[in-house]
Amino acid sequence: MYSFIKIISQIFLLCIFFLSCENDPINISSDYIQSNVDNTSFHILNDETCNFQSKQFRDCNENLTNIDSLQIIDSYRIYSGKPIDGNDQFQSYAIFNIDLSKTSNDLSCISDNFSSAKIEFSSFNQLKDEEFNDETELDEVLEYYIDQSGIDIYLGHLDIDWSNLSNLALDDFISSNNFEATMTNVDFSLGEYDITVDSLQNHIDNFCSLNNLDVLIMYENSSDDDDIKNYLELVSSNYIFQPSQPQLYIDYDLLEQETIVENKFILESVFENNQSLNFNVNFEDDPNSSDWGKFLVANSEDLENANMSSLSIDSIFIDSPIVSNIPDSFTDFDLNFTFSIDNSNIIEDNFLPIEFYIDNLVGYVESSDPLGDNWQDCGSDSDCSIQDEDGSQGNGVWDIGEGTELNGKIDWIDSNLNNRIDIEDCMNDEDMCEIWFDDGQDLKPDSIEYLDAGSFLSNNIIHDSGLSADFYLDQDFSADISDLIDDSKDLNIWFSSITTSSNPEIYEAKIGLRLKKPAKAIEFKVSHSPNIYLDSIENSYTSIFYGGSDSLINDISVYNIPELNTPQSSNNIMLNYGQGIKSHLDFEGLSNFIDSDSSILIDKNNSSLILYSNYIDNEYYFESGFADIYFSDQNIFLKRIYFDNMDSVSIPIGDLMQRFVDKEFDYNGINLEIDGNGYNFNRPIFYKSNVDENSVYNPKLNIMYAK
């Protein structure tokens, strides 16, 4: 019955709150349940509320300070410089320890694979502003936000026991380490949001044999520019977003067996071998290009001495066709190219023969009407050789069935029969309506119709991948293609011969072409069966190690932590992660309330702890960013506060109160702290009490509950 009452009460609790305007209990009765809802407030106990500076709270009257126990190494942020404005005496160093033993089994450090190493630190704040210069193709610095000359980075070994480190005082660190004498000052590069120490192997001998490496970063701003920051705020290895953590890069080389695919020959030159035709030739001789071996034949000055990689058939101006008419049944002409061979490869098995073949052949037709779509007043049957019975041939008007280009009318499909061109008639795309150049329904003028696949010359490749032209160095190749010509095709192509030349290192190949129709241009690709073999290749790789992975990198901000000012701490509620200051709060009657009735149900939406900011206190420091408030005993997040909305802070407390009531947690006051997620040196201060207990600045603990 108790569980049932608790569930029902939770359902009705919020409704009851909005229906009630009184603070007196409201009775809800039925045949099954009876519930009382109340709202109560608790006043803070001055004597039992205090600030403390230790890992665990004991009592407000003793053990308020134990700096040695403070745990500040878990911060998301690492500092170097003067992170507290207006306090020139406060100085911090950033220290990183790299556990290199955890990289020893990586491929990068096995055998002689290691090549180089670098470490990269990310910054929360922008370090400089860069802009890419298109003319110089370099990044140019527009503005610096830190004093680059004030950064010093040291590599080596420090006298630090990282196994049980919680905090480290700057004075103790300096007295224990003569780092300027024992460590190496190294160069670095500065990015917009990162600092990189490159070529670690140049400063550290036998990098892969090291167990540990310490990095010390010091920063001192000597600039008078107010826009230059006084501190570096670097991302720690504890940061939750791994790519922003400190990163160690190790470059290495591996000797690996790979399948090598390479060309057997090198294209040298190309020329036409027929004086009766007028055309230009260009080819792609770059072996790294996917178009290697592509030939383009056309009467165009654009082909002369041009970079083939930037050319295509639709990008060149063609002066005239290769062949405009065929006087006999066909026209034959030749195209020659030269090539060389790397003689060192000839001794390899299966290198010879070189199996040449042609593919990707396209012959572009030469015609005044390549697609045959021009209006010629041939009648509805589109055939001028036959007289139409309907009298449509030669009637001086365009009839359905005749060509649509140059027909003297705009061509479209009147889908809604309204005798008007609508966007719907053009497939909802105005570009699909014929622009008034009278180009017909295909929207293409005669001048570019040769590019359409429907107007290509039919072709026959004699020497294709199935019948290659096999060339041996000691035997010229000559083809008898008389039985292989396909007279039904517009274009036939083959290898006529492959021979040695006057230069013993250069070979000459002759390609034969036969045309049965006029041709505007021809393109094809000279291909072959490449040389394929296994070889040992040294490949370069990079291993990336993130700081938080397997605790590879430990880090800490080193600075002096002053002891808590006890008289000051008695007047305010103070929170500060960087100096380990927490607050213990207790309230009059709260312990009795928690223990009074285990059936109490706390309204989590309407129960809160309200604190009021004490801006006028000299110790107050909260000028940027945010701070996350936690119930420190159980590390329970309560509230994120921001520097610009701090007049008062309402902390949801209902869930925590319910856990106290349910005896999930023992109640010994409420211990508050802020973590190292935000800016570490934020120090929000709140009023603890006032002479007038009814003062609006007094902390308020308001609880709405039901029984």
C-alpha atoms as one frame of an Amber mdcrd trajectory, in Angstrom:
protein
   0.000   0.000   0.000   2.878   2.398   0.794   4.415   2.034  -2.697   1.030
   2.640  -4.268   0.509   5.802  -2.233   3.992   7.057  -3.167   3.400   6.608
  -6.896  -0.022   8.268  -6.835   1.267  11.146  -4.764   4.027  11.851  -7.273
   1.474  11.979 -10.078  -0.748  14.514  -8.255   2.008  16.596  -6.695   2.582
  19.101  -9.500  -1.144  19.551 -10.117  -1.680  20.278  -6.449   1.048  22.912
  -6.493  -0.541  24.921  -9.266  -4.029  24.657  -7.695  -2.799  25.846  -4.311
  -2.134  29.470  -3.416  -1.654  28.769   0.314   1.270  27.431   2.242  -1.025
  25.424   4.513  -1.144  21.707   3.925  -3.708  20.486   1.416  -5.475  17.248
   2.131  -6.283  14.952  -0.724  -8.630  12.155   0.256 -10.154   9.203  -1.524
 -11.088   5.715  -0.629  -7.500   4.646  -1.085  -5.059   7.516  -0.364  -4.518
  10.564   1.758  -1.709  13.014   0.920  -0.389  16.258   2.462   1.591  18.763
   0.346   3.671  21.456   1.980   6.340  24.009   1.161   8.949  24.772   3.801
  12.113  26.869   4.019  15.237  26.430   6.111  17.569  29.114   7.485  21.292
  28.652   7.269  23.235  27.795  10.410  26.058  30.319  10.660  28.231  28.343
  13.015  27.805  25.126  11.050  28.451  26.670   7.646  32.000  27.310   6.504
  34.530  27.047   3.712  37.212  24.375   3.796  40.336  23.510   1.853  40.874
  19.791   2.051  39.824  16.679   0.236  37.341  15.661   2.955  35.276  17.834
   5.309  35.390  17.063   9.023  34.251  20.003  11.118  33.869  23.763  10.766
  35.913  24.250  13.900  38.930  22.243  12.841  40.826  20.801   9.890  39.607
  23.473   7.544  42.860  23.482   5.596  44.925  20.559   4.342  46.564  21.689
   1.117  48.536  18.466   0.718  45.276  16.565   0.240  43.894  18.799  -2.525
  43.150  17.037  -5.795  43.673  19.503  -8.647  45.439  17.199 -11.098  42.164
  16.078 -12.697  41.433  19.426 -14.319  40.472  19.630 -17.990  42.732  22.706
 -18.262  46.457  23.249 -17.779  47.851  26.744 -17.181  51.080  28.568 -17.781
  51.625  32.246 -17.035  49.481  34.536 -14.893  45.902  33.251 -15.131  44.494
  35.643 -12.495  44.226  39.202 -13.793  45.503  41.848 -11.459  47.694  39.455
  -9.476  51.210  39.857 -10.857  52.604  37.712  -8.060  50.666  34.637  -9.181
  52.650  32.473 -11.601  52.008  29.004 -13.045  53.900  26.428 -15.116  52.418
  23.709 -17.310  54.028  20.288 -16.954  53.351  17.175 -19.042  54.788  13.711
 -18.488  54.781  11.232 -21.393  54.936   7.580 -20.383  56.898   6.346 -23.414
  57.025   2.789 -22.091  53.444   2.473 -23.331  54.596   3.075 -26.913  57.480
   0.596 -26.888  55.404  -2.264 -28.349  53.955  -0.151 -31.117  55.180  -0.809
 -34.659  56.663   2.681 -34.647  59.275   1.684 -32.079  59.943  -1.926 -33.081
  63.268  -2.646 -34.781  64.542   0.227 -36.898  61.113   1.467 -37.924  61.252
   4.754 -35.989  61.674   7.908 -38.064  60.592  11.003 -36.086  58.286  12.179
 -33.299  56.398  15.279 -32.279  53.932  16.323 -29.581  51.010  18.693 -30.016
  49.169  20.676 -27.344  45.752  22.199 -28.005  44.634  25.521 -26.557  41.180
  26.506 -25.321  41.856  30.062 -26.465  42.853  31.216 -29.934  46.574  31.866
 -30.118  46.707  33.693 -33.425  44.555  34.559 -36.417  45.633  33.325 -39.853
  44.389  33.814 -43.396  45.369  31.873 -46.499  46.970  34.068 -49.196  45.912
  32.828 -52.615  48.845  34.564 -54.323  51.626  33.199 -52.104  49.682  30.020
 -51.240  50.814  30.477 -47.647  49.059  31.154 -44.339  49.653  34.710 -43.199
  49.315  35.826 -39.572  46.794  38.620 -39.165  47.031  38.963 -35.380  48.636
  37.318 -32.358  46.682  36.842 -29.133  49.660  35.723 -27.059  53.250  36.881
 -26.784  54.999  34.225 -28.865  58.427  35.318 -27.671  57.331  34.731 -24.080
  56.952  30.959 -24.499  59.749  28.642 -23.404  59.462  24.866 -23.751  61.862
  22.421 -22.114  62.317  18.670 -22.686  63.959  16.260 -20.298  63.390  14.746
 -16.878  62.027  16.366 -13.727  62.119  15.286 -10.118  58.401  14.489  -9.913
  56.711  11.349  -8.619  53.669  11.072 -10.873  52.400   7.891  -9.234  50.748
   9.678  -6.295  50.546  13.319  -7.305  47.523  15.487  -6.436  49.002  19.001
  -6.536  52.405  20.642  -6.723  53.563  23.980  -5.290  55.621  26.181  -7.574
  58.180  27.100  -4.899  58.782  23.430  -4.064  59.051  22.558  -7.746  61.661
  25.248  -8.461  63.742  24.348  -5.420  63.792  20.676  -6.448  64.520  21.148
 -10.165  67.269  23.045 -11.938  65.440  22.580 -15.232  67.390  25.262 -17.128
  70.539  23.201 -16.574  69.139  19.666 -16.856  66.544  20.118 -19.596  66.767
  21.173 -23.240  65.104  24.356 -24.439  63.454  23.472 -27.782  61.825  25.229
 -30.687  58.117  25.001 -31.375  55.558  26.019 -33.958  52.407  27.963 -33.204
  49.057  27.265 -34.874  45.768  29.050 -34.416  44.814  26.715 -31.557  47.840
  24.512 -30.971  51.502  24.430 -29.991  53.667  21.765 -31.636  57.118  20.577
 -30.612  58.518  18.851 -33.680  61.515  16.547 -34.231  61.760  15.305 -30.653
  64.442  12.823 -31.745  66.779  15.737 -32.458  66.709  16.702 -28.786  66.359
  13.303 -27.135  68.699  10.390 -27.866  67.256   6.893 -28.363  63.665   8.101
 -28.229  62.084   4.633 -28.348  64.227   3.390 -25.467  63.010   6.083 -23.050
  60.538   5.262 -20.298  59.458   8.802 -19.564  59.771  12.280 -20.996  58.791
  15.503 -19.221  57.701  18.681 -21.009  57.775  22.022 -19.190  55.982  25.030
 -20.711  56.673  28.492 -19.284  54.993  31.696 -20.401  55.628  35.351 -19.576
  53.776  38.131 -21.376  56.031  41.146 -21.859  53.735  42.950 -24.295  51.841
  46.130 -23.450  49.031  45.182 -25.811  45.808  44.656 -23.854  44.671  42.067
 -26.414  47.612  39.820 -25.568  46.734  37.223 -22.936  48.770  36.822 -19.786
  48.406  33.045 -19.740  48.160  29.895 -21.812  45.146  27.678 -21.154  45.941
  24.252 -22.630  43.762  21.163 -22.948  44.591  18.466 -20.435  44.795  14.717
 -21.006  41.679  14.440 -18.793  39.560  16.316 -21.337  36.607  14.234 -22.519
  37.041  15.011 -26.265  39.976  12.845 -27.259  41.132  14.667 -30.442  41.736
  17.792 -28.336  43.924  16.018 -25.780  47.733  16.298 -25.965  48.830  14.068
 -28.832  52.082  12.252 -29.528  52.844  11.534 -33.194  55.477   8.956 -34.114
  56.443   8.595 -37.766  57.939   5.319 -38.885  58.794   3.312 -41.996  57.910
  -0.291 -42.759  59.446  -2.479 -45.463  56.408  -4.224 -46.954  55.860  -6.536
 -49.903  53.453  -5.017 -52.373  52.040  -5.795 -55.771  53.505  -3.256 -58.187
  51.595  -2.289 -61.307  53.574  -0.133 -63.713  53.641   0.737 -67.370  56.023
  -1.167 -69.624  56.756   1.801 -71.867  57.055   5.586 -71.847  55.268   7.720
 -74.435  57.734  10.044 -76.127  56.169  11.826 -79.135  53.358  11.661 -81.690
  52.975  12.810 -85.293  50.693  12.217 -88.264  52.114  10.357 -91.253  49.777
  11.406 -94.032  50.237  14.629 -95.937  46.869  14.454 -97.681  44.912  15.245
 -94.499  45.094  18.248 -92.258  44.823  17.618 -88.522  46.566  18.067 -85.192
  47.344  15.413 -82.577  47.941  15.555 -78.846  48.301  12.848 -76.230  48.531
  12.431 -72.457  52.040  11.276 -71.521  51.803  11.729 -67.737  51.893   8.186
 -66.274  50.194   9.427 -63.087  47.160  10.649 -65.010  44.098   8.443 -65.361
  44.048   9.596 -69.021  47.574   8.347 -69.714  47.744   7.115 -73.315  44.728
   9.149 -74.502  45.050  10.556 -78.043  42.922  13.381 -79.454  42.901  13.957
 -83.207  41.284  17.116 -84.641  42.030  20.098 -86.864  42.508  22.540 -83.969
  45.315  24.864 -83.001  44.228  24.307 -79.374  45.973  20.921 -79.545  49.380
  22.326 -80.376  51.749  22.214 -77.385  48.809  22.133 -74.981  48.610  20.283
 -71.676  46.450  17.298 -72.502  45.237  16.943 -68.912  43.353  20.238 -69.269
  41.867  19.446 -72.700  38.693  17.714 -73.729  36.833  17.466 -77.017  34.173
  19.936 -75.867  36.775  22.504 -74.743  38.614  22.997 -78.068  37.714  24.985
 -81.183  37.728  22.786 -84.274  38.624  24.752 -87.407  37.551  22.126 -89.929
  36.881  18.369 -90.048  39.582  15.729 -90.423  37.724  14.381 -93.433  34.830
  16.344 -94.950  33.986  13.915 -97.756  34.934  10.419 -98.877  35.697  10.450
-102.644  35.979   6.673-102.868  34.456   3.992-100.696  36.895   4.789 -97.813
  39.879   6.893 -96.764  42.969   5.440 -95.007  45.502   7.446 -92.991  48.183
   6.771 -90.372  49.124   8.121 -86.984  52.599   7.474 -85.548  53.889   7.662
 -81.970  57.242   6.826 -80.404  57.968   5.201 -77.069  60.893   4.051 -74.948
  61.411   1.176 -72.510  63.194   1.049 -69.177  65.784  -1.583 -70.046  66.280
  -2.533 -66.386  62.840  -4.106 -66.373  63.372  -6.282 -69.436  65.128  -8.980
 -67.468  62.044  -9.539 -65.329  59.981 -12.590 -66.022  56.861 -12.066 -68.106
  57.886  -8.533 -69.083  57.794  -9.301 -72.806  55.893  -9.105 -75.008  54.360
  -5.648 -74.710  50.714  -6.293 -75.520  49.414  -3.117 -77.162  45.722  -2.525
 -77.742  43.254   0.325 -78.336  40.167   1.182 -76.313  37.852   4.102 -75.536
  37.536   4.882 -79.242  35.085   7.643 -80.228  34.683   8.972 -83.761  32.735
  12.221 -84.041  30.663  12.583 -87.207  31.037  15.546 -89.548  27.603  16.713
 -90.670  25.586  19.881 -91.057  22.878  18.099 -89.071  24.474  15.322 -86.983
  21.265  14.272 -85.239  19.094  14.755 -88.333  16.591  16.943 -86.513  16.600
  20.020 -88.831  13.378  21.073 -90.582  13.640  20.542 -94.341   9.922  20.592
 -95.195  10.049  16.862 -95.941   6.520  16.257 -94.775   5.049  14.270 -91.927
   7.148  11.195 -92.813  10.412  13.250 -92.502  11.619  11.693 -95.807  12.219
  14.163 -98.620  12.802  11.330-101.154   9.184  10.194-100.947   6.225  12.439
-101.736   3.691  12.522 -98.886   0.150  11.670 -99.841  -1.210  14.189 -97.344
   0.462  17.036 -99.209   2.594  18.055 -96.227   5.885  17.847 -98.155   7.016
  21.203 -99.503   3.944  22.996 -98.152   6.037  25.770 -96.599   4.885  25.069
 -93.021   6.153  22.806 -90.310   4.171  19.587 -89.852   4.270  17.097 -86.971
   6.876  14.482 -87.856   9.294  16.909 -89.470  12.535  18.068 -87.777  12.203
  20.593 -84.965  15.465  22.548 -85.299  15.100  25.662 -87.446  11.390  24.940
 -87.852  10.411  28.517 -87.195   8.470  27.811 -83.998   8.997  27.274 -80.309
   8.850  23.566 -79.473   7.182  22.397 -76.288   4.557  19.953 -75.092   1.311
  21.754 -74.249   0.517  19.438 -71.337  -2.626  21.323 -70.212  -3.752  22.308
 -73.733  -4.025  25.998 -72.869  -1.982  27.081 -75.900   0.491  28.771 -73.538
   3.981  27.779 -72.437   3.826  27.064 -68.702   6.631  25.910 -66.397   4.748
  22.628 -66.053   5.172  22.083 -69.794   8.936  22.130 -69.312   9.117  19.522
 -66.518   9.065  22.377 -63.965  12.480  23.499 -65.223  12.633  26.628 -67.361
  15.906  25.383 -68.893  13.924  22.546 -70.446  11.897  25.019 -72.493  13.432
  25.823 -75.867  15.256  29.127 -75.647  14.477  31.017 -78.840  17.501  30.008
 -80.846  15.245  27.571 -82.728  17.410  24.631 -81.588  14.602  22.110 -81.505
  13.361  19.846 -78.778  16.865  18.570 -77.947  17.935  22.180 -77.120  21.194
  21.601 -79.033  22.408  23.590 -82.047  24.030  21.747 -84.942  27.450  23.022
 -83.866  27.566  20.787 -80.777  25.391  17.877 -81.837  28.502  15.948 -82.820
  29.167  15.491 -79.088  25.957  13.495 -78.658  26.393   9.726 -78.459  23.616
   9.349 -81.007  25.818  10.923 -83.663  29.076   8.985 -83.042  30.659   7.042
 -85.894  30.197   3.305 -85.641  33.589   1.671 -85.131  35.610  -1.512 -85.162
  38.763  -1.834 -83.057  40.854  -4.568 -84.641  43.540  -4.631 -81.991  41.489
  -4.524 -78.813  42.091  -6.261 -75.468  41.098  -9.576 -77.048  43.557  -9.325
 -79.965  46.579  -7.311 -78.900  49.539  -6.236 -81.001  52.375  -8.176 -79.306
  55.792  -6.554 -79.585  59.161  -8.226 -78.868  62.377  -6.201 -78.854  64.093
  -8.504 -81.323  61.138  -8.846 -83.643  59.213  -6.092 -85.443  55.438  -6.243
 -85.435  53.479  -6.041 -88.670  49.735  -6.593 -89.001  47.765  -8.143 -91.845
  44.272  -6.793 -91.250  42.699  -7.496 -94.616  40.387 -10.127 -93.157  39.715
  -8.118 -89.982  38.303  -4.933 -91.525  34.577  -4.502 -90.897  33.244  -2.704
 -93.997  29.918  -2.069 -92.259  31.567   0.284 -89.733  32.243   3.959 -90.259
  35.650   3.765 -88.578  38.227   0.945 -88.330  41.440   1.281 -86.287  44.445
  -1.033 -85.758  48.205  -1.228 -85.109  49.875  -1.331 -88.541  53.420  -1.841
 -87.297  55.784  -1.531 -84.342  59.460  -1.216 -85.191  62.807  -0.033 -83.966
  63.966   3.404 -85.020  67.274   5.021 -85.854  67.666   5.637 -82.137  68.256
   2.232 -80.503  66.396   3.357 -77.350  63.299   4.618 -79.195  60.614   2.532
 -80.849  57.986   3.596 -83.377  54.369   2.446 -83.562  52.075   3.141 -86.510
  48.301   3.226 -86.012  46.133   2.790 -89.092  42.656   4.344 -89.456  40.020
   3.808 -92.148  37.041   6.147 -92.509  33.883   5.481 -94.513  32.113   8.681
 -93.381  33.279  12.243 -92.843  34.812  12.751 -89.356  35.063  15.866 -87.242
  37.428  14.444 -84.601  38.669  11.128 -83.205  39.847  10.166 -79.752  41.124
   6.868 -78.415  43.457   5.421 -75.821  46.589   3.359 -76.386  46.609   0.736
 -73.661  48.628  -2.355 -72.816  48.925  -5.141 -70.285  51.047  -3.559 -67.523
  54.022  -5.047 -65.735  52.813  -6.670 -62.485  55.251  -8.005 -59.883  55.970
  -8.229 -56.164  58.517  -5.928 -54.563  59.596  -4.765 -51.108  58.565  -1.149
 -50.635  59.324   1.136 -47.711  56.050   2.777 -46.724  55.650   5.656 -44.282
  53.121   5.580 -41.430  52.209   7.655 -38.384  51.053   6.357 -34.995  48.944
   8.810 -32.994  48.769   8.471 -29.209  46.208  10.508 -27.272  47.068  11.776
 -23.833  44.181  10.132 -21.991  44.623   6.720 -23.609  45.898   4.319 -20.973
  47.181   7.357 -19.017  49.858   7.940 -21.628  50.246  11.587 -20.600  49.952
  12.998 -17.106  49.771  16.748 -16.672  49.421  19.388 -13.994  49.440  23.137
 -13.499  52.139  24.061 -10.998  51.496  27.102  -8.842  51.458  28.107  -5.173
  48.171  27.475  -3.345  47.647  29.913  -0.460  46.010  28.666   2.683  42.391
  29.526   3.231  41.849  32.808   5.000  39.745  31.528   7.909  38.208  34.890
   9.049  37.295  35.659   5.474  35.908  32.181   4.961  33.520  32.642   7.862
  31.743  35.556   6.214  30.937  34.101   2.812  30.300  30.970   0.860  33.293
  30.616  -1.460  34.087  28.137  -4.272  37.364  27.788  -6.174  38.713  24.718
  -7.970  42.240  25.975  -8.589  42.832  26.607  -4.888  40.694  23.709  -3.705
  38.162  25.849  -1.784  34.845  24.163  -1.064  31.874  25.075   1.116  30.024
  23.184   3.808  26.401  24.303   4.283  24.021  23.310   7.039  20.507  24.525
   7.777  18.460  24.854  10.945  16.086  21.910  11.337  17.038  20.264   8.040
  18.502  17.157   9.681  15.306  16.618  11.730  13.176  17.128   8.637  15.121
  14.467   6.744  14.848  12.000   9.600  11.205  12.765  10.479   9.381  10.692
   7.883  10.800   8.237   5.364   7.643   8.520   3.238   8.319  12.152   2.321
   8.256  12.800  -1.421  10.357  15.782  -2.548   9.124  17.838  -5.480  12.286
  17.978  -7.559  11.023  20.757  -9.796  10.160  23.144  -6.996  12.895  22.558
  -4.442  16.006  24.683  -4.672  18.967  26.193  -2.898  19.241  29.903  -3.705
  22.561  31.701  -3.253  23.192  35.435  -3.771  26.442  36.709  -5.288  28.668
  38.994  -3.255  30.249  41.074  -6.015  31.656  43.677  -3.660  33.933  41.204
  -1.904  37.590  41.754  -2.796  38.095  38.019  -3.205  35.349  37.683  -5.819
  36.761  36.634  -9.234  34.455  35.341 -11.947  35.024  37.260 -15.169  34.735
  34.650 -17.914  33.410  31.236 -18.798  31.443  28.960 -16.542  31.706  26.832
 -13.435  30.002  23.518 -12.668  28.770  23.124  -9.076  28.799  19.616  -7.590
  27.711  17.915  -4.390  31.266  16.972  -3.566  30.664  13.964  -1.303  29.173
  11.939  -4.158  30.414  13.936  -7.145  26.832  14.745  -8.205  26.387  17.573
 -10.706  23.954  20.234  -9.518  24.221  23.420 -11.587  26.277  25.190 -14.267
  26.694  28.893 -13.606  28.022  31.596 -15.943  29.983  34.746 -15.227  27.364
  37.044 -16.768  24.217  35.868 -14.930  25.324  35.632 -11.363  23.050  37.947
  -9.355  21.573  34.864  -7.789  21.937  31.161  -8.362  19.061  28.727  -8.015
  20.477  25.229  -7.546  18.047  22.313  -8.025  18.270  20.427  -4.782  15.191
  18.177  -4.812  16.879  15.039  -6.099  19.652  15.297  -3.507  17.125  15.887
  -0.702  15.163  12.812  -1.764  18.310  10.700  -1.542  18.881  11.979   1.977
  15.280  11.131   2.926  15.555   7.675   1.374  18.790   7.119   3.345  20.690
   6.555   0.124  23.142   9.152   1.450  23.850  10.070   5.059  23.128  13.702
   5.762  26.111  15.574   7.218  25.421  18.954   5.691  25.718  19.884   1.987
  29.266  20.122   0.678  29.597  22.132  -2.548  32.533  22.411  -4.942  33.270
  23.388  -8.542  35.243  21.046 -10.808  38.072  21.577 -13.285  35.849  21.610
 -16.337  35.587  25.393 -16.602  38.183  28.073 -16.023  40.069  26.799 -12.978
  40.503  30.114 -11.158  36.924  31.304 -11.118  36.047  32.202  -7.529  32.349
  32.923  -7.116  31.464  34.222  -3.626  27.973  34.182  -2.113  26.498  35.793
   0.980  26.361  33.398   3.899  24.275  35.346   6.407  23.177  38.755   7.443
  22.460  40.304  10.805  18.876  40.462   9.683  17.812  36.856   9.241  15.094
  38.018   6.866  17.553  39.722   4.553  16.968  39.013   0.877  20.661  38.124
   0.533  20.538  35.212   2.932  20.823  31.713   1.349  17.430  30.067   0.980
  16.678  26.369   1.014  13.110  25.882  -0.206  11.621  22.387  -0.259   8.217
  21.362  -1.551   7.209  17.912  -0.441   4.307  15.554   0.032   3.488  12.969
   2.662
